[in-house]
Amino acid sequence: MCGIVGYAGPDEALPILVEGLRRLEYRGYDSAGVAVMDGGVRVVKRAGKLSELEDALRDHQTPITGRTGMAHTRWATHGAPTDLNAHPHLDCRGRIAVIHNGIIENFQSLRDRLAKAGHRFISETDTECVAHLVEEAYRGNLADAVREAVRQLTGAYALVVTSAEEPDVIVGVKVSSPLIVGLGKGENMLASDIPAVLQKTRTFVPLAENQVVEVRADAVRITDLDGAEVPLSPMEVEWDLAAAEKSGFADFMLKEIHEQPVALRDTLRGRIDSLGRLNLDDLRMREDQIQDVHKVFVVACGTAFHAGLVAKYAIEHWTRLPVEIEIASEFRYRDPVLDGHTLTLGVSQSGETIDTLEAIRHARHQQSRVIAITNTVASSIAREADGVLYTHAGPERAVAGTKTFVTQMVALYLTALYLAQVRGTLFPAEISDHVEEMQGLPDLVKRVLSLDDQVQALAERYQQARDVLFIGRHTGYPVALEGALKLKEISYIHAEGYPAGELKHGPIALVEPGVPVVAIATECHVYQKVLSNIQEVKARGAEVIAVATEGDVEIGRVADHVLYVPRTHELFSPVVVTVPLQMLAYRIGKLRGCDVDQPRNLAKSVTVE
């Protein structure tokens, strides 16, 4: 989940690398470093956020110049976040530099062997082993040396390597972790994610599994691990540089909360044909294959898992297919029962979440068909799935997902309705009505954004809370989970989400006078039961913040505070209800002085197990 960027071209590399790191800092911010070819390998690295590296570069006695280089922002796995453990790492002679995203699982045995052979280690990282392996293998061709080193590695990773012996080339290799090439005019880039290359180009090539790339200013060459050349398949990204900036908002998170109406429209656009039928050709499943599905699995992590929970309700209701939802990191270890009659939905914003990637690989190995729900074109999950439905949310820079969640839910609704359409479990008019209601969701979310003043007042009242409980029933339960996750991510307040009916089975013991309880109490078939659960916590002194449907007068009699949202179908209500909870987490986080874009210990894309 670290950030990687490399540059080869006619311009000074250092400013381009630092700007690339700035666009990737959401991937890790424990430390950062650069290596530039400047009469040798010039390395500067610092623990802390990117600003620490920038200060060090400004204070550097000799300006660093050079037109080829690479840079890294780290989320620590092996070794504490210190200057010594920051990337890049060098070989014994200081002539070869390596940056790395992922984990080298057999690093300890490699390190022991290399140390016995006389190699000197100065860090605690697994990455440093790679520099010494390349050093041993180097015979005048850096790409060949990298291939030989990679053959000795076990793990999931992306590597980028430079050498003072070949100062015009950067070599990268992808083994599970993401790596892309940005193609420019007389200049080229390497990066772990698209935003880093947008300063120079919108044309990119995603590396496939076990591919090695040599990047020079005037050429890009991709090969497999045996050295056989692979043709380039360039792609265009629709994002521009401005889309990855804050656009006048105080934080990326706030910007992305306000971008949700547009993101929802983009996700819905082009999914309906001239006859009013859903057209999801990218799923790449024939109708007979869809009709042959007997069971659906949904695998995801974090916020995506909560979107998957919502999908379970929708798919089962509309298609009558049984659905299992599983945390992706647990999926393959419990030996799930899959076969050619199962459909697996893998949900991941980045498309690089290693747990979800491994889960869909396991599903495919068991003959299940796999559909990816992702925001990132040509990501690993998108390429490994049988079909893909893109969310078209645009770049999301804040670590805590917001527009990710709502667009994933809509993409999953579309998938569910398409399954119902093909299997004939809903009438065409019913599907048309649901699609029409979904098309109104962007405007409803835009209306919810006007609640900000009320949310701010609640944030001021509860910013010092020690514990906050979130409760809901039916689709309100995944919303409660997501609301609690956002609050704990952003403000570091302990928060938990529960099915409201489960309170009396244990969690109600946590309720005491003054404890805030956020209740999802929108109009639904279990509304009266939610009211009863609110009464239970009120009787024990809780202060209740309810999210309710506009026009509901009954809720005001039992809740201390009410945030009213527009009425919508109960299966679609999570899209609308989650927005004020995002805003509440954001406002409380800001009042507590937290870094809402880069919460401690977290990174945007989890690419290590």
Backbone hydrogen bonds, N-H to C=O, Kabsch-Sander energy under -0.5 kcal/mol:
donor,donor_aa,acceptor,acceptor_aa,energy
3,G,73,T,-3.1
5,V,71,A,-2.0
6,G,190,L,-2.8
7,Y,69,G,-2.8
8,A,188,N,-2.1
9,G,67,R,-1.9
13,A,66,G,-3.3
16,I,12,E,-0.7
17,L,13,A,-2.6
18,V,14,L,-2.6
19,E,15,P,-2.1
20,G,16,I,-2.2
21,L,17,L,-2.5
22,R,18,V,-2.1
23,R,19,E,-1.5
24,L,20,G,-0.7
24,L,21,L,-1.0
25,E,21,L,-0.9
25,E,22,R,-0.5
27,R,24,L,-2.7
28,G,25,E,-1.6
30,D,74,R,-3.5
31,S,74,R,-0.7
32,A,46,R,-2.5
33,G,72,H,-2.2
34,V,44,V,-2.7
35,A,70,M,-2.8
36,V,42,R,-2.4
37,M,68,T,-2.9
38,D,36,V,-1.1
38,D,40,G,-2.5
41,V,94,G,-0.5
42,R,36,V,-2.9
42,R,40,G,-0.8
43,V,41,V,-0.6
44,V,34,V,-1.8
46,R,32,A,-2.9
48,G,30,D,-3.9
52,E,49,K,-1.8
53,L,49,K,-0.9
54,E,50,L,-2.4
55,D,51,S,-2.3
56,A,52,E,-1.9
57,L,53,L,-2.5
58,R,54,E,-2.1
59,D,55,D,-1.9
60,H,56,A,-0.6
60,H,57,L,-0.6
65,T,63,P,-0.7
69,G,7,Y,-2.3
70,M,35,A,-2.6
71,A,5,V,-2.9
72,H,33,G,-2.4
73,T,3,G,-2.1
74,R,31,S,-2.9
79,G,77,T,-0.7
82,T,80,A,-1.7
86,A,82,T,-1.1
86,A,83,D,-0.5
89,H,98,V,-2.4
91,D,96,I,-1.5
94,G,91,D,-1.0
97,A,162,T,-2.4
98,V,89,H,-2.2
99,I,160,V,-2.3
101,N,158,A,-2.5
103,I,156,A,-2.4
105,E,103,I,-0.8
105,E,154,T,-2.4
106,N,154,T,-1.0
107,F,104,I,-1.3
110,L,106,N,-1.8
111,R,107,F,-3.3
112,D,108,Q,-2.5
113,R,109,S,-2.1
114,L,110,L,-2.8
115,A,111,R,-2.8
116,K,112,D,-2.0
117,A,113,R,-1.4
118,G,115,A,-1.5
119,H,114,L,-2.3
129,C,126,D,-0.9
130,V,126,D,-0.6
130,V,127,T,-1.5
131,A,127,T,-1.0
132,H,128,E,-1.5
133,L,129,C,-2.3
134,V,130,V,-2.6
135,E,131,A,-2.0
136,E,132,H,-2.2
137,A,133,L,-1.8
138,Y,134,V,-1.5
145,A,141,N,-1.9
146,V,142,L,-2.4
147,R,143,A,-2.3
148,E,144,D,-2.3
149,A,145,A,-2.2
150,V,146,V,-2.8
151,R,147,R,-1.7
152,Q,149,A,-1.6
153,L,150,V,-1.7
156,A,103,I,-1.2
157,Y,175,V,-3.6
158,A,101,N,-2.2
159,L,173,V,-2.3
160,V,99,I,-2.1
161,V,171,V,-3.2
162,T,97,A,-2.2
164,A,95,R,-2.9
166,E,163,S,-1.0
169,V,166,E,-1.6
170,I,215,V,-1.9
171,V,161,V,-2.6
172,G,213,V,-2.6
173,V,159,L,-2.3
174,K,211,Q,-2.0
175,V,157,Y,-3.0
175,V,173,V,-0.5
177,S,157,Y,-0.8
177,S,175,V,-1.1
180,I,191,A,-3.4
181,V,205,V,-2.5
182,G,189,M,-2.3
183,L,181,V,-0.6
183,L,203,T,-2.4
184,G,182,G,-0.6
184,G,187,E,-1.5
186,G,184,G,-0.8
188,N,8,A,-2.5
189,M,182,G,-2.6
190,L,6,G,-1.8
191,A,180,I,-2.2
192,S,4,I,-1.9
196,A,193,D,-1.0
197,V,194,I,-2.0
198,L,194,I,-0.8
198,L,195,P,-0.6
200,K,197,V,-2.1
201,T,197,V,-2.5
204,F,235,M,-2.7
205,V,181,V,-2.5
207,L,179,L,-2.3
210,N,174,K,-1.9
211,Q,174,K,-0.7
211,Q,208,A,-1.1
212,V,223,T,-3.1
213,V,172,G,-3.0
214,E,221,R,-2.9
215,V,170,I,-3.1
215,V,213,V,-0.5
216,R,214,E,-0.6
216,R,219,A,-3.0
219,A,216,R,-0.6
221,R,214,E,-2.2
222,I,230,V,-0.6
223,T,212,V,-3.1
224,D,228,A,-1.9
225,L,210,N,-0.7
227,G,224,D,-1.9
230,V,222,I,-3.5
235,M,204,F,-2.7
237,V,202,R,-2.4
243,A,240,D,-0.6
244,A,240,D,-0.6
244,A,241,L,-1.3
245,E,242,A,-1.7
249,F,246,K,-2.2
255,K,251,D,-2.0
256,E,252,F,-2.9
257,I,253,M,-2.2
258,H,254,L,-2.0
259,E,255,K,-1.1
260,Q,257,I,-1.0
263,A,259,E,-2.6
264,L,260,Q,-2.5
265,R,261,P,-2.0
266,D,262,V,-2.5
267,T,263,A,-2.0
268,L,264,L,-1.8
269,R,265,R,-1.7
271,R,268,L,-1.4
273,D,277,R,-3.1
276,G,273,D,-1.9
279,N,271,R,-3.4
283,L,280,L,-1.9
284,R,281,D,-1.9
290,I,286,R,-1.9
291,Q,287,E,-2.4
292,D,288,D,-0.9
293,V,290,I,-1.4
294,H,341,H,-3.6
295,K,341,H,-1.2
296,V,322,P,-2.5
297,F,343,L,-2.9
298,V,324,E,-2.7
299,V,345,L,-2.8
300,A,326,E,-1.5
304,A,301,C,-1.3
305,F,301,C,-0.6
305,F,302,G,-0.6
306,H,302,G,-1.4
307,A,303,T,-1.9
308,G,304,A,-2.1
309,L,305,F,-1.8
310,V,306,H,-1.7
311,A,307,A,-2.0
312,K,308,G,-1.9
313,Y,309,L,-1.4
314,A,310,V,-1.8
315,I,311,A,-3.4
316,E,312,K,-2.2
317,H,313,Y,-2.0
318,W,314,A,-2.7
319,T,315,I,-2.6
320,R,315,I,-0.6
320,R,316,E,-1.3
321,L,315,I,-0.7
324,E,296,V,-2.5
326,E,298,V,-2.8
328,A,300,A,-2.5
330,E,327,I,-1.9
331,F,327,I,-1.1
332,R,328,A,-0.6
334,R,330,E,-0.8
334,R,331,F,-1.1
335,D,332,R,-0.8
338,L,336,P,-0.9
342,T,339,D,-1.8
343,L,295,K,-2.2
344,T,369,R,-3.1
345,L,297,F,-3.1
345,L,343,L,-0.5
346,G,344,T,-0.6
346,G,371,I,-2.5
347,V,299,V,-2.3
347,V,345,L,-0.6
348,S,346,G,-0.5
348,S,373,I,-2.6
354,I,606,V,-2.1
357,L,353,T,-2.8
358,E,354,I,-2.7
359,A,355,D,-1.8
360,I,356,T,-2.3
361,R,357,L,-1.9
362,H,358,E,-2.2
363,A,359,A,-2.3
364,R,360,I,-2.5
365,H,361,R,-2.2
366,Q,362,H,-1.4
367,Q,364,R,-2.0
368,S,363,A,-2.3
369,R,342,T,-1.8
371,I,344,T,-2.7
372,A,387,G,-2.6
373,I,346,G,-3.0
374,T,372,A,-0.6
374,T,389,L,-1.3
375,N,348,S,-0.6
375,N,349,Q,-1.8
377,V,375,N,-0.6
379,S,376,T,-1.6
381,I,351,G,-2.7
383,R,379,S,-2.3
384,E,380,S,-2.0
385,A,381,I,-1.3
386,D,370,V,-1.7
387,G,370,V,-1.6
388,V,282,D,-2.2
389,L,372,A,-2.9
391,T,374,T,-2.1
397,R,395,P,-0.5
399,V,597,D,-2.3
405,F,402,T,-0.6
406,V,402,T,-1.5
407,T,403,K,-2.1
408,Q,404,T,-2.2
409,M,405,F,-2.1
410,V,406,V,-1.9
411,A,407,T,-2.5
412,L,408,Q,-2.4
413,Y,409,M,-2.4
414,L,410,V,-2.5
415,T,411,A,-2.1
416,A,412,L,-2.6
417,L,413,Y,-2.9
418,Y,414,L,-2.3
419,L,415,T,-2.4
420,A,416,A,-2.2
421,Q,417,L,-2.5
422,V,418,Y,-2.5
423,R,419,L,-2.5
424,G,420,A,-1.1
425,T,420,A,-1.4
426,L,420,A,-0.9
430,E,427,F,-0.5
431,I,427,F,-2.1
432,S,428,P,-2.5
433,D,429,A,-2.3
434,H,430,E,-2.3
435,V,431,I,-2.7
436,E,432,S,-2.4
437,E,433,D,-2.2
438,M,434,H,-2.5
439,Q,435,V,-2.2
440,G,436,E,-0.6
440,G,437,E,-1.0
441,L,438,M,-1.6
444,L,440,G,-1.6
445,V,441,L,-2.7
446,K,442,P,-2.0
447,R,443,D,-1.8
448,V,444,L,-1.9
449,L,445,V,-1.6
450,S,447,R,-1.5
451,L,448,V,-2.3
452,D,449,L,-1.1
453,D,450,S,-0.5
455,V,451,L,-2.5
456,Q,452,D,-2.6
457,A,453,D,-1.8
458,L,454,Q,-1.9
459,A,455,V,-2.7
460,E,456,Q,-2.3
461,R,457,A,-1.5
462,Y,458,L,-2.3
463,Q,459,A,-0.9
465,A,462,Y,-1.8
468,V,494,H,-1.8
469,L,516,P,-2.1
470,F,496,E,-2.8
471,I,518,V,-2.8
472,G,498,Y,-1.4
476,G,473,R,-2.7
477,Y,474,H,-1.8
479,V,475,T,-1.1
480,A,476,G,-2.0
481,L,477,Y,-2.2
482,E,478,P,-2.4
483,G,479,V,-2.9
484,A,480,A,-2.3
485,L,481,L,-2.4
486,K,482,E,-2.5
487,L,483,G,-2.0
488,K,484,A,-2.4
489,E,485,L,-2.6
490,I,486,K,-2.3
491,S,487,L,-2.5
492,Y,487,L,-0.6
492,Y,488,K,-1.0
493,I,487,L,-0.8
494,H,466,R,-1.1
496,E,468,V,-1.7
498,Y,470,F,-2.7
500,A,472,G,-2.4
502,E,499,P,-2.2
503,L,500,A,-1.3
505,H,502,E,-1.9
506,G,503,L,-1.3
508,I,503,L,-2.8
509,A,506,G,-2.1
510,L,507,P,-2.4
511,V,508,I,-1.3
514,G,541,G,-2.5
515,V,512,E,-2.3
517,V,543,E,-2.6
518,V,469,L,-3.3
519,A,517,V,-0.6
519,A,545,I,-2.7
520,I,471,I,-2.7
521,A,519,A,-0.9
521,A,547,V,-2.5
527,Y,524,C,-1.6
530,V,526,V,-1.8
531,L,527,Y,-2.1
532,S,528,Q,-1.7
533,N,529,K,-2.0
534,I,530,V,-2.3
535,Q,531,L,-2.2
536,E,532,S,-1.7
537,V,533,N,-1.6
538,K,534,I,-2.5
539,A,535,Q,-2.3
540,R,537,V,-0.8
541,G,538,K,-1.9
542,A,537,V,-2.3
543,E,515,V,-2.0
544,V,542,A,-0.6
545,I,517,V,-2.7
546,A,544,V,-0.6
546,A,561,H,-3.0
547,V,519,A,-2.6
548,A,546,A,-0.6
548,A,563,L,-2.0
549,T,521,A,-0.6
550,E,565,V,-2.5
552,D,549,T,-2.0
553,V,551,G,-0.8
557,R,554,E,-1.5
558,V,555,I,-1.4
559,A,555,I,-2.4
560,D,544,V,-1.3
561,H,544,V,-2.0
563,L,546,A,-3.0
564,Y,562,V,-0.6
565,V,548,A,-2.8
572,F,569,H,-1.2
573,S,569,H,-1.2
575,V,572,F,-1.5
576,V,572,F,-0.7
576,V,573,S,-0.7
577,V,573,S,-3.1
578,T,574,P,-1.9
579,V,576,V,-0.7
581,L,577,V,-0.8
582,Q,578,T,-2.1
583,M,579,V,-2.3
584,L,580,P,-2.2
585,A,581,L,-2.2
586,Y,582,Q,-2.5
587,R,583,M,-2.8
588,I,584,L,-2.5
589,G,585,A,-2.5
590,K,586,Y,-2.4
591,L,587,R,-2.2
592,R,588,I,-1.8
593,G,590,K,-1.5
594,C,589,G,-2.6
596,V,594,C,-1.2
602,L,599,P,-1.5
604,K,26,Y,-2.3
606,V,604,K,-0.5
607,T,605,S,-1.0
